[in-house]
Amino acid sequence: MNILITGSCGFIGFNLSIFLLKKKFKVIGIDNLNNYYDVKFKKKRLQLLKKYKNFKFYEFDLADQKKVDFFFKKNKINSVIHLAAQAGVRYSIDHPKKYVHSNIVGFHNILENCRLKSIKNIILASSSSVYGDKNNFPLKETESINPKNFYGLTKKNNEEMSEIYSKLYNMNICALRFFTVYGEWGRPDMFMLKYLMSYKKFDLYNNGLHFRDFTYIQDVNEIIFRLIKKRNIGFSVFNICSNKPFKITRVIQMIDNLFYRPKLKINKVGLQKADVIKTHGSNKKIINYTKFNKFTSLETGISNLVSWYKKNQ
Ligand SMILES: NC(=O)c1ccc[n+]([C@@H]2O[C@H](COP(=O)([O-])OP(=O)(O)OC[C@H]3O[C@@H](n4cnc5c(N)ncnc54)[C@H](O)[C@@H]3O)[C@@H](O)[C@H]2O)c1
């Protein structure tokens, strides 16, 4: 089975590719290796992926329609896992165009090729950001969605495009609303790795009073693996979360207990206007659907991440 993973050199795409390659799937990766964060991370991940014989890689931008069309002409794809996107909530305040480029144009090029080539199974990365600020915790997938930043809006649009395509063209499209995924080979622009990589100063937004429903990367891999095996789902949305929000100050304590940096100064800064105060999703629907219920505790996930960081820093 040939699986296309877009964004294969990104955090989730890389980890999922390795997971599936070890299970002997044929993985075809696409990534434009953009410089949203240090390209060294992406190149290092690619170097590791290339060690697998069952991995094939193409470097191009998904917003380039001719290249995407050519790719689908040349490759037989059975299933698509679309993870490529311009990520980042705060970055979307000053760079909305990048989100239209990758998340709207790029995704539509994928969707349209899937329609034309009768590729019926697509898994798509959406985000908890589609919800916006809410009080009704834990948030169920049936909750109304009101993104408060442009990033979340593009993800909402991805879900809407998918629903229409699924209904009109009889495609199985599963949109996964990821809640703050963390773990080995993570993103240096996201809180956990950014904090671990700080030795002198760390900007702590909203005095660390945010709550985030942290989700460990290996749980994400296992859930997607189970979803690949399911068919005939039509259009469906799932929260991918551990259903256990933690305050950022608590997470900092947990990391400090394992990796204390005596010279690190915390610089408290205000609430950023694109940020939501709390994320907390219900994971009942994905548990019922996949029977995956062994979510990794935050203690274990952080301990794995810190061990990995100490080895790889
Ligand atoms: N990590 C999280 O906590 C989280 C939370 C919610 C949603 N998501 C979503 O999950 C997906 C994966 O996230 P991630 O954390 O791995 O992000 P990431 O930035 O590490 O990975 C995305 C990858 O896509 C590539 N890419 C971006 N635009 C592209 C384009 N136009 N053409 C080709 N490649 C392109 C990037 O180079 C990058 O390697 C994204 O869609 C993201 O929005 C992630």
The ligand as a Gaussian input file, in Angstrom:
#p B3LYP/6-31G(d) Opt

LIG

0 1
 N        2.077000      20.077000      16.287000
 C        0.894000      20.408000      16.779000
 O        0.699000      20.511000      17.995000
 C       -0.278000      20.660000      15.867000
 C       -1.482000      21.070000      16.439000
 C       -2.582000      21.272000      15.612000
 C       -2.476000      21.054000      14.255000
 N       -1.278000      20.685000      13.720000
 C       -1.214000      20.473000      12.271000
 O       -0.575000      19.227000      12.013000
 C        0.196000      19.316000      10.820000
 C        1.627000      18.929000      11.095000
 O        2.142000      19.830000      12.093000
 P        3.647000      19.816000      12.558000
 O        3.631000      20.189000      13.981000
 O        4.307000      18.580000      12.106000
 O        4.203000      21.073000      11.732000
 P        5.570000      21.250000      10.931000
 O        5.649000      22.696000      10.572000
 O        6.688000      20.652000      11.704000
 O        5.332000      20.375000       9.637000
 C        4.705000      20.840000       8.470000
 C        5.596000      20.485000       7.291000
 O        4.919000      20.879000       6.101000
 C        5.858000      21.462000       5.219000
 N        5.117000      22.410000       4.363000
 C        4.496000      23.550000       4.748000
 N        3.944000      24.162000       3.683000
 C        4.208000      23.379000       2.603000
 C        3.912000      23.479000       1.211000
 N        3.230000      24.531000       0.732000
 N        4.350000      22.507000       0.388000
 C        5.049000      21.442000       0.864000
 N        5.377000      21.301000       2.176000
 C        4.959000      22.256000       3.032000
 C        6.858000      22.157000       6.120000
 O        8.129000      22.352000       5.497000
 C        6.934000      21.220000       7.317000
 O        8.015000      20.325000       7.215000
 C        0.018000      20.734000      10.311000
 O       -1.033000      20.736000       9.383000
 C       -0.374000      21.501000      11.542000
 O       -1.127000      22.653000      11.221000
 C       -0.182000      20.471000      14.495000

